[in-house]
């Protein structure tokens, strides 16, 4: 082969390789948004999907199958985490045919939707009746997915209050009463190569302990190093990293050290509670989008993340803040500027 041809071909290969790596990096760094629907004034699903695309939001988390939303998503290119509500776990766990029907109705019938994960259950806790059905339901759903040749990963979402110890991060471990939920969950995720979904809110860390978790430490604006982990010399400048690395350490202690983690919810409210404001939400969410591109001190990777929430939800129960997590008002106007991806 002539030298000049070899040079051109090598240059072309390097260019293609560089473009491929750039594509992989960009894909890994994408941040999505959760689409909660507990509101009586929300825009139509087709308007919502258009709003996602207009704002370069390429991933969505949907908490239960809504066929109008799935219809709107068809052909949109938006990747979807589709939820199985806690209330459905018992029937799915007890019957493979129920799982087959669920997958047929909500996944197979929507071949033009880009399903990323199926999230079976959300934030199950000790004492909840549904907890005993979590992994059995995950198994029947995964069986249906595999049988249909769909290649979609099945997971579930936990929250950080499953931890018994937070400091230092390297000493993190889970509460004993959560282990009957977590041990079989981790075994399932390991067996199927699925990630663990984690709903992680620095807002609540600050709200319930503002002295130890000050505002700037929660918003990624702390100036300097807050603390150094004595076990590994890793330095922490924000509570998001500290909490996430505590979860990584806790997972390693129950055979989950190799699992990938997806931040399936994170965000900041704009009203209704301590330091809940438009300015703080803007600061947190924009900083979060940039921060997760580099992971945490313990694991420097692109961290797949979903901001909660796309819209304010005026029918949510609980504290007033629960109604004010939206990036957008129901009239589709942005509450503040957010730069995605």
Phi, psi and omega per residue, in radians:
X1 nan 2.272 3.130
X2 -1.032 2.529 -3.104
X3 -1.026 -0.709 -3.109
X4 -1.096 -0.672 3.124
X5 -1.166 -0.737 3.105
X6 -1.035 -0.752 -3.125
X7 -1.086 -0.786 -3.133
X8 -1.111 -0.772 -3.120
X9 -1.113 -0.728 3.106
X10 -1.102 -0.712 3.119
X11 -1.106 -0.704 3.134
X12 -1.135 -0.737 3.126
X13 -1.091 -0.720 3.128
X14 -1.129 -0.675 3.118
X15 -1.119 -0.799 3.126
X16 -1.080 -0.750 3.133
X17 -1.068 -0.749 3.136
X18 -1.100 -0.717 3.118
X19 -1.149 -0.687 3.120
X20 -1.096 -0.799 3.135
X21 -1.120 -0.662 3.100
X22 -1.108 -0.675 3.113
X23 -1.137 -0.766 3.118
X24 -1.071 -0.759 -3.123
X25 -1.106 -0.810 -3.109
X26 -1.096 -0.759 -3.141
X27 -1.059 -0.764 -3.123
X28 -1.150 -0.497 -3.051
X29 -1.519 -0.091 -3.074
X30 -1.063 2.358 3.022
X31 -1.914 2.312 3.131
X32 -1.827 -2.965 3.127
X33 -2.437 2.487 3.098
X34 -1.393 2.462 -3.131
X35 -1.980 1.403 3.025
X36 -1.317 2.547 -3.000
X37 -2.198 0.418 3.137
X38 -1.537 1.174 3.113
X39 -2.657 2.584 -3.138
X40 -1.768 0.194 -3.081
X41 -2.329 0.392 -3.045
X42 -1.438 2.679 3.086
X43 -1.167 2.894 -3.134
X44 -1.172 2.718 3.110
X45 -0.951 -0.685 3.134
X46 -1.153 -0.639 3.064
X47 -1.160 -0.663 3.140
X48 -1.123 -0.811 3.141
X49 -1.083 -0.695 3.071
X50 -1.086 -0.684 -3.137
X51 -1.165 -0.690 3.050
X52 -0.988 -0.887 -3.082
X53 -1.186 -0.658 3.116
X54 -1.077 -0.511 -3.097
X55 -1.820 0.252 3.070
X56 1.052 0.610 3.071
X57 -1.687 1.872 -2.938
X58 -1.765 0.036 3.108
X59 -2.408 2.508 -3.106
X60 -2.317 2.515 2.914
X61 -1.962 2.195 3.129
X62 -2.080 2.305 -2.905
X63 -1.490 -0.268 3.089
X64 -2.742 2.752 -3.127
X65 -1.180 2.142 3.015
X66 -2.181 1.979 -2.987
X67 -1.179 -0.482 3.054
X68 -1.159 -0.679 3.102
X69 -1.197 -0.771 3.137
X70 -1.090 -0.679 3.055
X71 -1.057 -0.762 -3.116
X72 -1.160 -0.563 -3.126
X73 -1.320 -0.372 -3.074
X74 -1.012 2.153 3.131
X75 1.340 0.073 -3.083
X76 -1.385 -0.382 -3.056
X77 1.470 -0.086 3.129
X78 -1.352 2.277 3.093
X79 -1.446 2.480 -2.963
X80 -2.176 2.308 2.792
X81 -1.648 2.032 -3.134
X82 -1.808 2.251 -3.087
X83 -1.603 2.592 2.922
X84 -1.892 2.020 -3.089
X85 -1.072 2.648 3.103
X86 -0.977 -0.591 -3.096
X87 -1.159 -0.288 -3.127
X88 -1.656 -0.096 -2.977
X89 -1.124 -0.732 -3.047
X90 -1.084 -0.816 -3.098
X91 -1.200 -0.586 3.119
X92 -1.265 -0.617 3.133
X93 -1.199 -0.533 -3.000
X94 -1.577 -0.147 -3.026
X95 -2.627 2.066 3.062
X96 -1.123 -0.590 3.134
X97 -1.153 -0.607 3.052
X98 -1.106 -0.744 3.109
X99 -1.132 -0.727 3.111
X100 -1.053 -0.741 3.135
X101 -1.138 -0.706 3.131
X102 -1.089 -0.814 -3.126
X103 -1.143 -0.713 3.120
X104 -1.069 -0.831 -3.056
X105 -1.237 -0.595 -2.951
X106 -1.958 -0.196 -3.115
X107 -2.199 -1.068 -3.064
X108 -1.075 -0.588 -3.136
X109 -1.258 -0.102 -3.104
X110 -2.145 1.138 -3.072
X111 -1.162 -0.289 3.137
X112 -1.676 0.084 3.053
X113 -1.661 2.375 -3.129
X114 -1.580 1.523 3.134
X115 -1.305 2.226 3.131
X116 -1.697 -0.921 3.077
X117 -2.461 2.737 2.874
X118 -1.854 2.093 -3.139
X119 -1.721 1.825 -3.110
X120 -1.554 1.935 -3.109
X121 1.355 2.783 -3.116
X122 -2.553 2.122 3.034
X123 0.952 0.795 3.073
X124 -1.196 2.459 -3.022
X125 -2.252 2.793 3.068
X126 -0.989 2.422 3.140
X127 1.608 -0.255 3.080
X128 -1.392 2.243 -3.116
X129 -0.974 -0.639 -3.066
X130 -1.179 -0.321 -3.050
X131 -1.033 -0.646 -3.100
X132 -1.161 -0.320 -3.090
X133 -1.737 -0.015 -3.013
X134 -1.041 -1.117 -3.050
X135 -1.184 -0.693 3.035
X136 -0.993 -0.670 3.094
X137 -1.209 -0.661 3.084
X138 -1.071 -0.673 -3.115
X139 -1.167 -0.756 -3.133
X140 -1.185 -0.671 3.096
X141 -1.142 -0.761 3.126
X142 -1.122 -0.667 3.073
X143 -1.028 -0.748 3.137
X144 -1.156 -0.751 3.121
X145 -1.065 -0.819 -3.125
X146 -1.138 -0.722 -3.131
X147 -1.101 -0.516 3.117
X148 -1.530 -0.040 3.138
X149 1.142 0.588 -3.027
X150 -1.545 -0.411 3.069
X151 1.160 0.527 3.138
X152 -1.752 2.346 3.136
X153 -1.419 2.504 3.122
X154 -1.927 2.351 -3.125
X155 -2.558 -2.962 3.042
X156 -2.616 2.839 -3.068
X157 -1.940 2.342 3.060
X158 -2.038 3.030 3.082
X159 -2.258 2.782 -2.993
X160 -1.151 -0.271 3.126
X161 -1.272 0.059 2.938
X162 -1.303 -0.191 3.126
X163 -1.391 2.518 3.062
X164 -1.690 -0.473 -3.101
X165 -2.429 2.345 -3.076
X166 -1.949 -0.319 -3.007
X167 -2.390 2.384 -0.229
X168 -1.230 2.878 -3.098
X169 -0.926 -0.656 -3.103
X170 -1.115 -0.351 3.119
X171 -1.681 0.229 -3.115
X172 -1.131 2.418 3.009
X173 -2.653 2.799 -3.055
X174 -1.528 2.713 3.075
X175 -1.119 2.498 -3.129
X176 -1.036 -0.653 -3.073
X177 -1.268 -0.234 3.064
X178 -1.540 -0.297 -3.030
X179 -1.081 -0.613 3.063
X180 -1.080 -0.396 3.040
X181 -1.498 -0.818 -2.976
X182 -1.310 -0.691 -3.069
X183 -1.040 -0.901 3.097
X184 -1.174 -0.530 3.088
X185 -1.108 -0.808 -3.140
X186 -1.113 -0.706 3.097
X187 -1.044 -0.750 3.128
X188 -1.111 -0.815 -3.106
X189 -1.105 -0.730 3.089
X190 -1.074 -0.747 -3.071
X191 -1.169 -0.510 -3.040
X192 -1.897 0.044 3.133
X193 1.132 0.562 -3.110
X194 -1.702 2.644 3.056
X195 -1.411 2.856 2.977
X196 -1.673 2.293 3.083
X197 -1.612 2.373 -3.102
X198 -2.293 2.220 3.028
X199 -1.619 1.941 -2.978
X200 -2.189 1.991 -3.117
X201 -2.088 1.972 3.042
X202 -1.271 -0.373 3.137
X203 -1.009 -0.782 -3.094
X204 -1.244 -0.576 3.046
X205 -1.032 -0.741 3.130
X206 -1.257 -0.769 -3.076
X207 -1.041 -0.758 -3.046
X208 -1.594 -0.145 3.109
X209 -2.639 1.115 -3.031
X210 -1.171 -0.358 3.132
X211 -1.247 -0.858 -3.119
X212 -1.448 -0.384 -3.136
X213 -2.159 1.356 -3.089
X214 -1.173 2.908 -3.023
X215 -1.033 -0.836 -3.081
X216 -1.135 -0.563 3.086
X217 -1.186 -0.415 3.136
X218 -1.553 -0.415 -3.041
X219 -1.739 0.107 -3.063
X220 1.188 0.471 -3.117
X221 -2.068 0.151 3.126
X222 -1.112 2.365 -3.093
X223 -1.644 1.787 3.120
X224 1.912 -2.976 -3.118
X225 -1.668 2.188 3.138
X226 -1.309 -0.761 3.077
X227 -2.818 2.834 3.067
X228 -2.056 2.278 3.126
X229 -1.233 2.080 -3.067
X230 -1.157 -0.339 -3.077
X231 -1.413 -0.469 -3.051
X232 -2.441 0.057 3.100
X233 1.134 0.268 3.060
X234 -1.262 2.425 -3.064
X235 -1.840 2.503 -3.056
X236 -2.187 2.284 -3.123
X237 -2.044 -0.053 -3.126
X238 -2.713 2.708 -3.062
X239 -1.333 -0.376 3.069
X240 -1.050 -0.914 3.128
X241 -1.078 -0.742 -3.103
X242 -1.091 -0.743 3.134
X243 -1.191 -0.777 -3.125
X244 -1.091 -0.762 -3.133
X245 -1.208 -0.485 3.020
X246 -1.145 -0.696 3.088
X247 -1.131 -0.769 3.087
X248 -0.991 -0.790 -3.128
X249 -1.128 -0.714 3.130
X250 -1.145 -0.689 3.105
X251 -1.087 -0.694 -3.131
X252 -1.075 -0.458 -3.106
X253 -1.425 -0.191 3.117
X254 -2.197 0.628 3.040
X255 1.212 0.459 3.119
X256 -2.040 0.346 -3.048
X257 -1.156 -0.383 -3.114
X258 -1.669 -0.017 -3.092
X259 -1.237 2.455 2.905
X260 -1.358 2.587 3.109
X261 -2.043 2.385 3.021
X262 -1.997 2.263 3.061
X263 -1.440 1.740 -3.003
X264 -1.477 -0.220 2.986
X265 -2.681 2.387 2.910
X266 -2.865 2.605 -3.128
X267 3.041 -2.939 -3.101
X268 -2.625 2.328 -3.118
X269 -1.367 2.727 -3.114
X270 -1.759 -0.124 -3.129
X271 -2.877 2.858 2.947
X272 1.733 -0.008 -3.114
X273 -2.925 -3.066 -3.128
X274 -0.950 2.137 3.064
X275 0.994 0.355 3.016
X276 -1.486 1.913 -3.075
X277 -2.668 2.794 3.103
X278 -1.051 -0.746 -3.092
X279 -1.140 -0.742 3.127
X280 -1.200 -0.659 3.088
X281 -1.122 -0.731 3.100
X282 -1.069 -0.780 -3.140
X283 -1.108 -0.852 -3.072
X284 -1.098 -0.909 -3.008
X285 -1.194 -0.677 3.089
X286 -1.185 -0.682 3.073
X287 -1.156 -0.677 3.128
X288 -1.051 -0.806 -3.113
X289 -0.992 -0.722 3.132
X290 -1.337 -0.671 -3.031
X291 -1.136 -0.709 -3.020
X292 -1.250 -0.179 3.066
X293 -1.147 -0.344 -3.120
X294 -2.024 0.169 3.080
X295 1.135 -2.548 -3.085
X296 -2.184 2.946 -3.128
X297 -0.960 -0.644 -3.101
X298 -1.318 -0.497 -3.064
X299 -2.530 1.702 -3.079
X300 -1.482 1.459 3.134
X301 -2.393 2.863 2.965
X302 -1.181 2.200 -3.010
X303 -1.892 1.909 3.124
X304 -1.083 2.263 -2.956
X305 -2.493 2.563 3.107
X306 -2.240 2.157 3.126
X307 -1.430 2.332 3.033
X308 -1.807 2.008 0.388
X309 -2.542 2.869 3.108
X310 -1.188 -0.718 -3.093
X311 -2.308 2.723 2.887
X312 -1.104 2.489 -3.124
X313 -2.111 1.828 -2.982
X314 -1.388 -0.045 3.132
X315 -1.931 0.236 3.105
X316 -1.338 2.515 3.088
X317 -1.476 3.026 3.044
X318 1.667 -2.775 -3.122
X319 -1.049 2.755 -3.120
X320 -1.025 -0.552 3.131
X321 -1.032 -0.483 -3.097
X322 -1.017 -0.395 -3.090
X323 -1.580 -0.002 -2.904
X324 -2.312 0.757 -3.131
X325 -1.755 -0.011 -2.977
X326 -1.208 2.485 2.913
X327 -1.256 -0.509 -3.105
X328 -2.189 2.626 2.934
X329 -1.363 2.809 3.139
X330 -1.022 -0.347 3.079
X331 -1.413 0.140 3.085
X332 1.317 0.171 3.066
X333 -1.491 2.295 3.110
X334 -1.144 2.363 3.091
X335 -1.336 -0.374 3.064
X336 -2.875 2.874 -3.120
X337 -1.343 2.210 3.074
X338 -2.238 2.264 -3.124
X339 -1.816 1.862 3.118
X340 -1.525 2.375 2.852
X341 0.939 nan nan
